[in-house]
Amino acid sequence: MSTTADPLVALGSLPGVADSVDSVRKAVDRVYGHRVMRRRSNEIASEAALRGARASAALAGADWALEEVRRRTDFGVEGEPRTVGAALRLTAEAGQLLSVWRQSPLRALARLHLVAAGGSRPDDAVGRPRLEGEPVDEPLIELELPSASEVSGRLDGLASLLIAGSDAPALVTAAVVHGELLALRPFGSCNGLVARTAERIVLVGSGLDPKSVCPAEVGHAELGRDAYVAALEGYISGTPEGVAAWIVHCARAVELGVRESTAVCEALQRGAA
């Protein structure tokens, strides 16, 4: 992290970022202006939450069909059911953590990990950053793992930046939070699930998507794991081009999430859903 007063603002001027921010803003405005959204926003939000959780679980290795997620109840079983259950719980928890996030992002992250990993790992490893030498179970992200001391320092820096506030676009802040958490993998498990939920919290809490109807997780899953990891590698490289590519990738994911909810709106309008 830069030590300038507002390092996130500088990221907004990277190549392609401003155009992506503008495109996302217009897409979000369109779905919020849909006639069905004005009357049935709670239904759209519930459906977006379900689809976002399904997509986040898919990126974590549990790629279930949407209807299977709807009908299954065995989310405590080890393996894929537990992953899907964790994604569903996190999506439900996100809306409860907005005020906590503004005051203490690290406390909110600890809570997210507790919700995601509760019962699946030793109690003393849940809800806290990993210690030196502790393993990380994150099958999708196989990039070099930062040391525990680096994790601690960068998490503190990120939290300070968020608490101080930024004039950067919400999309930029959300992308950085998502990228940092994936790069650091601060917990022993569920880091991808937690990172994508944190991105959702920033998008909602910033006012860009206050009703939580633009599930970026859907877009990340649609763009695919390979593109997700490749974009993350760009972010981790720290080069202007790499960081810009990650932010643009996150922007595209939000736009695809908007498209998903727009389709739900249109289905409701036709009486087909």
RODO-2510 file (C-alpha; in nm, 4 decimals, decimal comma):
residues 273
     n   res          X          Y          Z
     1     m     0,0000     0,0000     0,0000
     2     s     0,1178     0,3501    -0,0806
     3     t     0,1684     0,5953     0,2020
     4     t     0,0090     0,8863     0,0157
     5     a    -0,3003     1,0463     0,1656
     6     d    -0,5461     0,8607    -0,0573
     7     p    -0,3664     0,5981    -0,2655
     8     l    -0,6909     0,4522    -0,3970
     9     v    -0,7689     0,7722    -0,5879
    10     a    -0,4577     0,7263    -0,8013
    11     l    -0,5818     0,3831    -0,9075
    12     g    -0,8887     0,5452    -1,0597
    13     s    -0,6690     0,7111    -1,3222
    14     l    -0,5050     0,3885    -1,4407
    15     p    -0,5694     0,2929    -1,8046
    16     g    -0,9235     0,1694    -1,8620
    17     v    -1,0365     0,2136    -1,5018
    18     a    -1,2319     0,5375    -1,5430
    19     d    -1,4220     0,3947    -1,8400
    20     s    -1,5023     0,0791    -1,6421
    21     v    -1,6229     0,2816    -1,3440
    22     d    -1,8506     0,4842    -1,5715
    23     s    -1,9830     0,1727    -1,7447
    24     v    -2,0647     0,0068    -1,4119
    25     r    -2,2402     0,3181    -1,2818
    26     k    -2,4602     0,3330    -1,5920
    27     a    -2,5406    -0,0392    -1,5718
    28     v    -2,6344    -0,0147    -1,2043
    29     d    -2,8523     0,2899    -1,2723
    30     r    -3,0362     0,0991    -1,5451
    31     v    -3,1263    -0,1971    -1,3250
    32     y    -3,2297     0,0307    -1,0389
    33     g    -3,4548     0,2141    -1,2813
    34     h    -3,6273    -0,1033    -1,3997
    35     r    -4,0005    -0,0861    -1,3302
    36     v    -3,9967    -0,4234    -1,1507
    37     m    -3,7122    -0,3105    -0,9214
    38     r    -3,9230    -0,0172    -0,8079
    39     r    -4,2004    -0,2510    -0,6907
    40     r    -4,0296    -0,5778    -0,6000
    41     s    -3,6734    -0,4930    -0,4988
    42     n    -3,6800    -0,7335    -0,2021
    43     e    -3,7481    -1,0261    -0,4320
    44     i    -3,4708    -0,9190    -0,6660
    45     a    -3,2301    -0,8841    -0,3735
    46     s    -3,3170    -1,2303    -0,2414
    47     e    -3,2623    -1,3853    -0,5825
    48     a    -2,9360    -1,1936    -0,6293
    49     a    -2,8150    -1,3217    -0,2924
    50     l    -2,8915    -1,6816    -0,3861
    51     r    -2,7284    -1,6545    -0,7275
    52     g    -2,4281    -1,4724    -0,5854
    53     a    -2,3756    -1,7417    -0,3225
    54     r    -2,4071    -2,0173    -0,5806
    55     a    -2,1485    -1,8454    -0,8004
    56     s    -1,9038    -1,7830    -0,5156
    57     a    -1,9279    -2,1488    -0,4145
    58     a    -1,8639    -2,2499    -0,7760
    59     l    -1,5391    -2,0519    -0,7746
    60     a    -1,4478    -2,2332    -0,4515
    61     g    -1,4936    -2,5705    -0,6215
    62     a    -1,8628    -2,6491    -0,5552
    63     d    -2,0231    -2,5755    -0,8912
    64     w    -2,3869    -2,6674    -0,8317
    65     a    -2,6816    -2,5816    -1,0510
    66     l    -2,8994    -2,3060    -0,9119
    67     e    -3,1978    -2,5366    -0,8667
    68     e    -2,9839    -2,7799    -0,6690
    69     v    -2,8865    -2,4999    -0,4325
    70     r    -3,2554    -2,4168    -0,3914
    71     r    -3,3631    -2,7696    -0,3023
    72     r    -3,0708    -2,9000    -0,0944
    73     t    -3,0640    -2,8733     0,2835
    74     d    -2,7606    -3,0887     0,3724
    75     f    -2,5139    -2,8003     0,3910
    76     g    -2,3378    -2,9362     0,6995
    77     v    -2,1987    -3,2379     0,5138
    78     e    -1,8240    -3,2264     0,4414
    79     g    -1,7054    -3,1367     0,0938
    80     e    -1,9087    -2,9424    -0,1586
    81     p    -2,2256    -2,9122     0,0544
    82     r    -2,0286    -2,7370     0,3291
    83     t    -1,8775    -2,4974     0,0743
    84     v    -2,2195    -2,4075    -0,0640
    85     g    -2,3546    -2,3680     0,2886
    86     a    -2,0685    -2,1362     0,3786
    87     a    -2,1381    -1,9197     0,0729
    88     l    -2,5079    -1,8976     0,1608
    89     r    -2,4332    -1,8043     0,5215
    90     l    -2,1842    -1,5380     0,4163
    91     t    -2,4279    -1,3767     0,1769
    92     a    -2,6888    -1,3607     0,4519
    93     e    -2,4341    -1,2207     0,6991
    94     a    -2,3024    -0,9491     0,4663
    95     g    -2,6001    -0,7213     0,5179
    96     q    -2,5624    -0,7418     0,8949
    97     l    -2,2020    -0,6225     0,8917
    98     l    -2,2237    -0,2897     0,7118
    99     s    -2,1887    -0,0756     1,0249
   100     v    -1,9204    -0,3033     1,1712
   101     w    -1,7264    -0,2834     0,8447
   102     r    -1,7214     0,0971     0,8544
   103     q    -1,5890     0,1014     1,2105
   104     s    -1,3630    -0,2052     1,2108
   105     p    -1,3042    -0,3936     0,8848
   106     l    -1,0805    -0,6446     1,0632
   107     r    -1,3548    -0,7340     1,3090
   108     a    -1,5969    -0,7764     1,0201
   109     l    -1,3509    -1,0034     0,8392
   110     a    -1,3061    -1,2127     1,1533
   111     r    -1,6823    -1,2502     1,1755
   112     l    -1,7060    -1,3494     0,8088
   113     h    -1,4462    -1,6215     0,8578
   114     l    -1,6231    -1,7452     1,1685
   115     v    -1,9498    -1,7686     0,9736
   116     a    -1,7839    -1,9400     0,6778
   117     a    -1,5608    -2,1876     0,8609
   118     g    -1,7560    -2,2484     1,1793
   119     g    -1,7400    -2,6165     1,2645
   120     s    -1,5056    -2,7078     0,9816
   121     r    -1,1719    -2,6192     1,1450
   122     p    -1,0210    -2,6218     1,4957
   123     d    -1,1873    -2,3491     1,7019
   124     d    -0,8653    -2,1626     1,7739
   125     a    -0,7981    -2,1233     1,3997
   126     v    -1,1389    -1,9718     1,3180
   127     g    -1,1915    -1,5988     1,3016
   128     r    -0,8282    -1,4941     1,3251
   129     p    -0,5453    -1,4426     1,0760
   130     r    -0,3187    -1,7437     1,0342
   131     l     0,0025    -1,7788     1,2319
   132     e     0,3441    -1,8457     1,0836
   133     g     0,3636    -2,1995     0,9476
   134     e    -0,0098    -2,2663     0,9537
   135     p    -0,1388    -2,4185     0,6291
   136     v    -0,3946    -2,2560     0,4020
   137     d    -0,6630    -2,4581     0,2277
   138     e    -0,7457    -2,2506    -0,0816
   139     p    -0,7464    -2,4837    -0,3839
   140     l    -0,8229    -2,2206    -0,6485
   141     i    -0,5418    -1,9787    -0,5595
   142     e    -0,2036    -2,1487    -0,5851
   143     l     0,0090    -1,8336    -0,5914
   144     e     0,2922    -1,7757    -0,3454
   145     l     0,1636    -1,7342     0,0079
   146     p     0,2737    -1,4199     0,1973
   147     s     0,4200    -1,4669     0,5445
   148     a     0,2004    -1,4207     0,8499
   149     s     0,3881    -1,1024     0,9420
   150     e     0,3294    -0,9558     0,5963
   151     v    -0,0378    -1,0500     0,6220
   152     s    -0,0678    -0,8696     0,9548
   153     g     0,0980    -0,5528     0,8277
   154     r    -0,1005    -0,5346     0,5054
   155     l    -0,4310    -0,6076     0,6778
   156     d    -0,3648    -0,3257     0,9241
   157     g    -0,2791    -0,0946     0,6348
   158     l    -0,5920    -0,1889     0,4439
   159     a    -0,8115    -0,1396     0,7508
   160     s    -0,6610     0,2027     0,8202
   161     l    -0,7210     0,3054     0,4613
   162     l    -1,0838     0,1948     0,4739
   163     i    -1,1571     0,3605     0,8082
   164     a    -1,0008     0,6866     0,6893
   165     g    -1,2272     0,6838     0,3860
   166     s    -1,1440     0,7508     0,0244
   167     d    -1,2632     0,9647    -0,2631
   168     a    -1,1939     0,6779    -0,5002
   169     p    -1,4902     0,5204    -0,6810
   170     a    -1,6587     0,2396    -0,4884
   171     l    -1,5662    -0,0060    -0,7616
   172     v    -1,1956     0,0675    -0,7130
   173     t    -1,2172     0,0242    -0,3359
   174     a    -1,4137    -0,2996    -0,3707
   175     a    -1,1647    -0,4397    -0,6203
   176     v    -0,8684    -0,3555    -0,3953
   177     v    -1,0329    -0,5144    -0,0911
   178     h    -1,1122    -0,8265    -0,2934
   179     g    -0,7634    -0,8411    -0,4453
   180     e    -0,5801    -0,7847    -0,1161
   181     l    -0,7713    -1,0597     0,0612
   182     l    -0,7092    -1,3066    -0,2192
   183     a    -0,3437    -1,2101    -0,2378
   184     l    -0,2927    -1,2403     0,1381
   185     r    -0,5197    -1,5386     0,2101
   186     p    -0,5174    -1,4329     0,5764
   187     f    -0,7210    -1,7258     0,7062
   188     g    -0,6605    -2,0968     0,7040
   189     s    -0,9648    -2,1578     0,4863
   190     c    -1,2514    -1,9915     0,2984
   191     n    -1,0434    -1,6931     0,1850
   192     g    -1,2022    -1,6730    -0,1586
   193     l    -1,5523    -1,6873    -0,0125
   194     v    -1,4646    -1,4177     0,2410
   195     a    -1,2947    -1,1960    -0,0199
   196     r    -1,5946    -1,2034    -0,2518
   197     t    -1,8294    -1,1268     0,0375
   198     a    -1,6106    -0,8332     0,1393
   199     e    -1,6329    -0,7005    -0,2153
   200     r    -2,0126    -0,7215    -0,1875
   201     i    -2,0080    -0,5349     0,1456
   202     v    -1,8050    -0,2495    -0,0053
   203     l    -2,0321    -0,2202    -0,3087
   204     v    -2,3417    -0,2111    -0,0884
   205     g    -2,2036     0,0062     0,1900
   206     s    -2,0624     0,2609    -0,0539
   207     g    -2,4049     0,3295    -0,1960
   208     l    -2,3212     0,1982    -0,5426
   209     d    -2,5508    -0,1012    -0,4898
   210     p    -2,7437    -0,0186    -0,1700
   211     k    -3,0111    -0,2858    -0,2217
   212     s    -2,7506    -0,5552    -0,3011
   213     v    -2,8989    -0,6521    -0,6355
   214     c    -2,5795    -0,6561    -0,8452
   215     p    -2,4069    -0,9865    -0,7558
   216     a    -2,0467    -0,9490    -0,8722
   217     e    -1,9899    -1,3132    -0,7732
   218     v    -2,2092    -1,4176    -1,0658
   219     g    -1,9868    -1,2242    -1,3009
   220     h    -1,6652    -1,3620    -1,1554
   221     a    -1,7961    -1,7149    -1,2023
   222     e    -1,9192    -1,6432    -1,5554
   223     l    -1,5833    -1,4994    -1,6572
   224     g    -1,4273    -1,8231    -1,5325
   225     r    -1,1632    -1,9400    -1,2896
   226     d    -0,8747    -1,9026    -1,5333
   227     a    -0,9555    -1,5384    -1,6037
   228     y    -1,0079    -1,4781    -1,2307
   229     v    -0,6667    -1,6151    -1,1378
   230     a    -0,4945    -1,4425    -1,4308
   231     a    -0,6431    -1,1070    -1,3275
   232     l    -0,5408    -1,1682    -0,9668
   233     e    -0,1845    -1,2386    -1,0795
   234     g    -0,1887    -0,8956    -1,2405
   235     y    -0,2998    -0,7365    -0,9149
   236     i    -0,0337    -0,9201    -0,7157
   237     s     0,2334    -0,8074    -0,9625
   238     g     0,1742    -0,4525    -0,8427
   239     t     0,2347    -0,3070    -1,1892
   240     p    -0,0017    -0,0312    -1,3056
   241     e    -0,1121    -0,2500    -1,5956
   242     g    -0,1733    -0,5511    -1,3715
   243     v    -0,3670    -0,3589    -1,1071
   244     a    -0,5738    -0,1857    -1,3758
   245     a    -0,6539    -0,5202    -1,5376
   246     w    -0,7796    -0,6553    -1,2035
   247     i    -1,0033    -0,3536    -1,1437
   248     v    -1,1408    -0,3761    -1,4987
   249     h    -1,2027    -0,7479    -1,4439
   250     c    -1,3985    -0,6722    -1,1259
   251     a    -1,5958    -0,4066    -1,3113
   252     r    -1,6925    -0,6552    -1,5788
   253     a    -1,8016    -0,8988    -1,3070
   254     v    -2,0330    -0,6359    -1,1569
   255     e    -2,1800    -0,5622    -1,4997
   256     l    -2,2511    -0,9309    -1,5520
   257     g    -2,4137    -0,9404    -1,2090
   258     v    -2,6326    -0,6489    -1,3167
   259     r    -2,7259    -0,8388    -1,6318
   260     e    -2,8280    -1,1373    -1,4183
   261     s    -3,0593    -0,9291    -1,2007
   262     t    -3,1979    -0,7491    -1,5050
   263     a    -3,2948    -1,0888    -1,6455
   264     v    -3,4682    -1,1709    -1,3156
   265     c    -3,6577    -0,8418    -1,3352
   266     e    -3,7719    -0,9203    -1,6865
   267     a    -3,8766    -1,2726    -1,5901
   268     l    -4,0836    -1,1345    -1,3031
   269     q    -4,2367    -0,8807    -1,5377
   270     r    -4,3449    -1,1610    -1,7710
   271     g    -4,4777    -1,3605    -1,4776
   272     a    -4,2288    -1,6368    -1,5522
   273     a    -4,0470    -1,6288    -1,2176
***
